[in-house]
Amino acid sequence: MTRKVLWAALLASIPPAALLGQGAAPAPAVRTVTLPSPGSPLVAVQLQFEVGSIDDPAGKEGLAALTGMMLTSAGTSERSYAELVDALYPMAASIDVGTDRELTVISGMVHVDTLPAYTALLTEAVLSPGFAASDFARNKEQLEAYLTNTLRATNDELLGLEALQQVLFAGHPYEHSPAGTVQGLAAIGLDDVEAFYASHFTRARLTVGVAGGHPEGYPASLAATLAALPVGGEAARPAAPEPARPEGRSFTLIAKKTDSVGIHFGHPLPLTRADADYYPLMVANSYLGEHRTFHGRLMQQLRGERGLNYGDYSYVEHWEAPPFTSAPSPGVARRRQYFSVWIRPVQPPTAHFALRAGLYEVDRLIERGLTAEELDLTRAFLVNYSKLWAQTLPDRLGFLMDSEYLGMPYWIDEIETRLAALDLETVNAAVRKYLSTDAYEAVLVTDDAETVKAWLEADEPSPIEYNAAKPEAILEADKAIQARKVAPTSVTIAPVGAMFEGEAAPE
């Protein structure tokens, strides 16, 4: 069967009323975002639902993520999950899902020759989920295992990052992990998933994205098919209020059996990529500690000069799964962001000094700013480096859809435009305005929380010893670092077994 015949069959399978707008009342159009690439043999499809963990009901945290998984890692009304996987296998395709605080993105990429068959399976999964009890139990267990095994037991770095968000957004809709809480997941029943799907996975919350060498008319036909979803309503969309600014310097020590000490600290930021001040901060942040690069001050000073750990980075927005990613991830756009510093695990004897060294470098940036030469060099690097973040069709489409969600031009292009117009005073003024080491939240993952608490509260000098000779300039800087006051406002010890536990659902 030729590609044209397959495509004609797909169009014929769409109800005429959906294509032609027939019926008693025309359905509201589904939003579409397209990124055509006529020469490409590949087609990327992304269904962006404005549904995330901020929509989870109190006491049933994790419901949004679990519902998303029941549309992608589960059977449909027509076939079991095993049969769905078997049908996707010869296409070398999958139906994937990611749920963050505000968005759930269902996605896949296929060769254009298999697009009709893939589209039929994708729309079947989204429009006719099977909600089998066995799929529900398996997906629920997977989320529970992420909280109790991955976060609590095996990945200290993800544990610290998720815990930092928990304290930065305490009392805020962003507070709990998209995976939910242990108690929240326990309280969710299959009927909750079915009701949440009906009320939240609606046309009003859907944007259809298509990129690549798709046939003419494909995005509109896909949107028309998905118009079978319930209409829904914009009014139900949860707000994302400005989070409370930290008062003083609050430390949360996660007590866990581990051989090292992981360190995160930061504070909310009142801006996103859509704001003009984001871009001067982006440049300053790249100078301070671009993720997984070696040119940043944090990396050079803590790892390069002092050999404290594997890596040290800073961020002016949420970075998804940093232990596993080397570039920003699409699909995690948020209306509220935060500044943070990630000091990858250090040996316990150097933890106090490493914390102070991280704070010292942020202080240095605030007080000194960048020089004209540093600005030019960092800007040139960032303009070129950012273009590497969108090498694939799914990434380019995802960043475009994120930009649409935030109400701004395409982010990757905006970086070059905005950075070209920056001057030194604008960059340094943004640093002074938005970054602070006077008020922040910090999370340390440690085996000896009581000892860490004691040295934090004593706030005495923390000299460091090296196994090899160091330049005099480093030794001089160390004198200031080891004596820098941390002056914690509060120090709380949290057993790792209590992390992400949540509270029992209300009666």
N, C-alpha and C positions, 0 to 999 in steps of 0.2 A: 504494500500500500504506500503511495507516495505521500510526501509531506503535505502537499496541498489537499489531498483527500482526507488525511488525518485531521488537518485544521478545519476543513469543512464539516467533518463529523463532530468536532468539538463545538463549533458554532451551532450546529443543528441540535445539539443536546441541551442548549440553553433555552429556557422557556421563552416563547415569543414576547410575552408581556414584559419580561425582564429586559429584552433587547429593545423593544419598541415603546416602552412606557405605557402599554395598554393596561386597562383595569379601571376600577372605580376611581382610584386616586393614585397619581404617580408617586412612586417611592422616592424619598430624598436620595440624591445621587451620593454614591460612595466616593470619598476623596481619593484621588490618584496622584502619584508622583512617578514620573517616568524619566529614564536616563538611557535613551536609545544609543546603541552602538551597532549600526547596521552590518559592519564587517565581522562581528563576533558570532561564532557558532553556539555561544552559551547564552542562557537566559537565567537571570537571578530574579526571584520573586520573594517579596517580604510583605507580610500582613502585620502592620503595626497597630496594635490595640492600645488605646489609652487606658490601660488596666495594669495595676501594679500592686505592690504590697501596701501602698497607702489606701487601697480599697478593702483590705482585709478587715472583717468585722472583729471587734474586740473579743478576745478569748478564742478566736479561730484564725490566728496568725498562720499564714502559709496557704490560705485558700486560693489566692490568685495564682500562685505558682503551681499548686496542685491541679487546678482547673486547666491551666495551660498544658500541663503534661498529659492530661486526659484527652487533649485534642491532638497530640502528636506522638506520644509514647503509649498508645492504647489503640484498641480496635474501634471500628466504626459500626454503624447499624447494619452494614452489609458484609463485613468481614472481620475476622479476629485480628489481633495485633500481629500474630505470626504470619497471617495471610497478607497483611498490609506490608510487612517487611519483605516478604517474598515477592510481592508485586513491584516494589521499589528496587529490589536488588539488580535486575537486569538493566535498569536505567542508570545504575551507579549513582543513585539519588537517595536522599533522605528528607524527612520533614522534621525540622529542628525547632526548638523553642527556647527563648530566654526571657526570664521575668526579672525586672529590676524594681526599684521603688515606684516608678510612674508608668512604665511601659512593659508590655508583653509583645515580643516579636516572633512570629512564626515564619520560617524561612526555608528556602531551598534553592539549589541551582542545578540545571540540567542542560543537556545538549538540546538544541532547538528541535531536532528530529523526534525527541521523546516528550516534547512539551505538552502535546494534547493528552497523552496518557498520564503524565505527571499531574497536570492540572486537574484531571478528573479525580485522581486520588487525593490531592490536596484539598479540593473543595468538598469532597466526600468527608474527609476527616474533620474539617471545620464546621460544616453544616449538619452533619449527621453522626455525631460522636456516639459510640456504643455504650459508654458508661458501664462497662463490665466490672463486676465486683472484684475479679482477680486483678484487673489492670489497676483499679483503685488501690488495692492493698499493696501492690508492688511499687507504684509510684509514691505512695505515702511513706512506705518503708525507705525508699531512696532519699527522700527529703529528711526524714528522721536521721538516717545514717550520715548525711552531710553535716547536720548539726552536732551529733554526738560523736561521730568517728572522725570526719575530716576536720572540723573546726576545733573540737575539744581535744582530740587525741593526736592527730597526725600532722597538722599543718599550723605551726605556731604563728607563721606570718599572716595567713588568712584570719586566724583567730584574733590577732592584734588589730588588723584592719577593720574587721566587723565589729569588734568591741569598741574601737575608737568612734565609729559611726553611732553606736548605741549610746555612748555618753555625750557625743556632740549634739545628738538630736533627741536627748531624753525628753519625754513628754510630747514629742513631735510625731506626725504621721510617718516620718522616715525611721523611727527609732528601731524597729525590729528588722531582722534580716528578711529579704524576699523569701528565703526558705522557711520562714515562720519561726515558731518556738516549739519546743517539745510538747508542752501542754496544749498549745494551740492546735497542732497537728492531731494530737490525740482526740480532741473534741470534734474534729471534722468528720462528718458522715458523707456517704455518697449522695444523699439527698441535698446536702449543702452545696456540693460541686454542681449538681444539675441546676439548682436554683441560681447559683452565682453565674454559671454560663449563660442562662437565659436573660439575666438582668444586666450583665456587664459586657459580654462579648457581642456587641450590637453594632449596627451601622453607624450610629452617632459617634462611636469611639474608634472606628476603623479607618485607616488609611492604607490603600493598596499601592505597593511600590513594585515597579518592573524595570529591569535594566538589561541591556544586551541586545542581541540580534533577534528580537521577537517579531513575529508577523504583524503586519499592519492591523490595527483594531484589537489586538490581544488585550492590552490593559483595560480597555472599555468593556470587553466581553467578560473578563475576569471579575471586574467590579460589578457588572450586571448580575453575574451568577451569585456573588456574595451578598447582593441586595436581598437575598432570601433571609438574611439574619433579621432578628427583631430590630425595629427602628431605634429604640432606646431614647435617651434624653440627655442633653448637655448639662442640665441643671444638677444632675446627680454627681458630676465630676468633683472629687474631693479637692479642697484647697490645699496649698502647700505654703503655710504661713512662714514668715521669717523666724528662724530658730532663735532661741535666746542666746545672747552672747555670754560666754563663760565669765564668771566672777572670780577673779584670781586665778590661781594655778592649781588645778585639781588633778590628782593622780589616782588612777585605778591600777592596782597591782593584781594581776591574775595569777593565782597560786597554782602552779602546775609542775609536775615532775618533768624537768627539762634540763639540759646541760648548758644552756645559754640564756641570754636575756635579750628579748626583742623589744624595740622601743618605737612607739608612734606618738606624735603630738601634733596638735593643730587647733584650729578654731573655724567657725563658719565664716563664709564670705558672702556679702550681699550683692553678688553679681554672677552672671553666666556668660557664655560665649556671645550672647546677643548684646552685651553691654560694651561700650567703648573702652572702659577701664580694664576689661579683661585682658586686652592685648598688650598693654605695657606690663601688666603683671605676668603675662605669659612669657615675655622676653626675660624679665628679671628672674622668674622661676627657672627658666632654662639655664641661665647663668648659675643659679644656685645649685640646681640638682636635677637636670633632665633625667627622666626614668631610663634606666638601663644604658646610660652613656657614661663616658669617662671624663668628659670635659668639665662637669659641674664642680663648684667649689666643695660641696659636701663630699663628693666622691674623691676628689683629689686630696683633700685634707685628712679625712678620716680613714680612708682605705689606702690611697696612694702614698701619702707621707708617713702615716702612722700605723698602717697595717692592722687596723682594729677589727675589720670584718670584710664581708664580701661586697657590700654595696650600700650606698646612702643617697637618697633621692628626696625631692620635694614635689609638691603638686598644688595646683590652684583649682582643681576640680577632681571629682571622683575618678579614680582609675580602677577599672574592672580587673579583678584577678591578677594583681601585679606579679605574683611569683611565676605566672605562666605566660604573660603577655609582654611584648616588647614595644607595642604601639598602642595608641588609644583604641578602644573598642566602640563601634557604633551600637546603637540600640539601648544605651543607658543614659539618655538625655534626662536632665533633671532641672527643675525650676529653682532649686536651692543647692548651693555648692559649699565647699569648704577648702581651706588651706591645710596642708599636712606635711609633715616630715617623717620619712620612714628610715630608721636606722636599723638595718638588718642585724640579726642576732650577733651579739658580742659575748666574749667570755665574761663571766660574772665579775672578776677583779677589775675589769676595765669599764663596766657598765656606767658607773657614776661619771667617769671622765667622758665617755662617749655621749651621754645625755647632755652634759655641759658643752661639749664640742659642737653638737648640733645646734643648741641654742645660741652659742657664740657666733656661729656662721650666719644665722638668721639676724642676730643683732648687728653683725658687721654689714650685712646687706642693707638693713634699715638705716643705720647711721652713716655709712659711707656711700651707698648707692653704687651704680655702675659708672665707669669712666666712658668717655666718648669712644675710645678704642674698643672697650669691652662690649658696648652696645652694638657697634657696627659688626663686630665679629659674631656675636651671639645672634643678631638679627639675620645675618647671611646664612648661618648654620640652620636656624629654625625655619626660614623660608624654604630651603631646599630639603631639609629633613622631613618637614610636614607633608611634602608631596609624596613621600614614600609610605605614608600611612594609608593611602587610598590606592593601592596597586591593583586590587581585585574588584570585580564587579560588585560582589556583596558589600565590600567596604565602602565603595563610592556611593552606592545606593543607600546604604545605611546612614552615612554621614549626611547625605542630602535630606533624607527623611527626618533625621534628628534636627537639622537646620530648619526645616519646615515646621516641626513641632515647636521649636523655640521662637519662631517668627523672625527669622533672619536669613540673609543670603547663604549660599553654600559655604560651609565653614572652611574647607580647605582653600578655596579661592579667597575667602575673606581674610585669612591669615596674612597672605602676601600683601593684599591691599592695605590692611590696617597697619602692618609692621612698617611698610614703606613710608608711612606718614608720621611715624613716631620721632620725637626728639628726646634728648637726654633728660630734660627737666620733667617731661611728662612721665617717663618711666620711673624716675626716682621719686617723684611726687606720689605716684600710685603705690609704690612700695611703702612709703611713710604713712600713707592714708589707710592701707588695708591690712598690713602685716603687723603682728604684735607678739612679743614674748612676755608681756605683762599679764595677759589673760588668755589661757588656753586649757585644753584638756589633754592629758597624757595617759597612755596605756603602756604598761610594762608587763611582759609575760616572763615569769621567773619562778625558779624552784624554791627560793628563799625569800618569800615576800616580807617576812618580819625583819630580816636584815636590811633589805632594800628600804623598807619603811623607816628604819632607824637612821640610815645614812641620809635619806632625803630630809627628814625632820631635823637632824643635827646640822646639816648644810655646811659641814666643815670641808676644807680643801681636800681634793682627791688627786694626789700626785700619781703619775703613771711611770712605769719602768719599761724600757725597751731592751730588746735582745741585741740590738745593734746601734751603733752611733748614729745620731741624728744631727742635721744641720743646726747651727746656732739659731737661725730664724725660727725653726720649729720649737726649739726648747724655750725660746723667749715667749712665743705665743702660748705654749703650754702653761706658763706661769699665770697668764691671765685666765686661761680656760679652767684650770683646776681650782682657781679661787672664785670663779663666777658663782654668784648666789642663785640658787634655784628658788628658795623661799616658798615651799609648797603651802597653799592655802588649806588644802585637805588631802589626806591620803587614805584610800579605802582599799581593803584587801577583799578580793572576790574569789572564792574557790572555783576552779575551772568547771567543776561539776554543776555549778549553779548558772553558768553562762548559757544564755539562749533557752533557759528553761521555761520562762513565761509563767503566767498564772492560770489557774484552772478557770474554765469558762464560767461566766456568771449563770446562775440558775434562771 
